[in-house]
Amino acid sequence: MLKNIESDIERIISKSEIPEDSKHSKNTRAWVLKLKPEADISLQIAALGHDIERSIKELKINRENYSDYNEFKMAHARNSAKILYDLLSKYNLKKTILYKVSNLVTHHEFGGNPETNILKDADSISYFDVNLPFYFQRNSREETKFRIMWGYQRLSDKAKSIVRKFSYDNIVLESLFQDVVCEVR
């Protein structure tokens, strides 16, 4: 059943207008498993589907509709949780799994307990690992620096130590990244 769920999530995410979303989904799960090798099925499914709403154009939350970035991220998380819950409801999963996945995704941007904190860290590490170079190509230096700062500040100390080891081929991006890392320490 897990393989079918993975395939359904991947099928939806592969339609995203953001080309790196598919890789980010899988990479977030890989980071969850590095941070918590015994991660249960709920945490793994949540990792794969945490950004699913970005892949469904007619349901996608638009940042420009929010004046506050954190409110936008909360709306994005709630929307992804609802979409994933609806998708998973067609499977014969225990309600406890459905509710746990929904709760994890709802809180993946800000954490709050040990498991949501793992997902938050894995998502952020993956952002720096996979998404950041693409984000930089699509956005201004100022916007990219804002997004680096926002993502880096939400990391746990352990996750910050992982991300600090990353480097980027683009010298402008590398400089922005190093500026934030040095500033936030």
C-alpha angles and dihedrals in degrees: 000000000000090000090054091049091049090050092050092049092046092048091055097041092048087067092061118125086222102082096206096053094095093051091044091054093054093039092053089054090048090052090048088056092048091050094041112015092185093055111153127232092267094057092045093050090046090052092052095046104032093111098033094125091068088066097058107072097197092050100038119124111233119219093213088067090067128065092196119060093210091054089051091051091048091051090048091052094048091048093049090049092053094047092047092047090053091048094048093046090077089064124078093248124149112259089238090062092047092050094044093051090048092050093047093051093043089057101034094108098054107016120205106181134040096272098042087047090055090051092046091051094045091049092049095044089050090049089058092039098047116003107043099077090050092045089053091052091055100040142050125265090252093051092046092050090050091051093047090050093047093048096043095048092056093056123104116241090258092052091046089056089054095046094046087067093060121101134184132220093221105084094209091052091045090052093049090048094049091047091056095042091051093044096050100043 
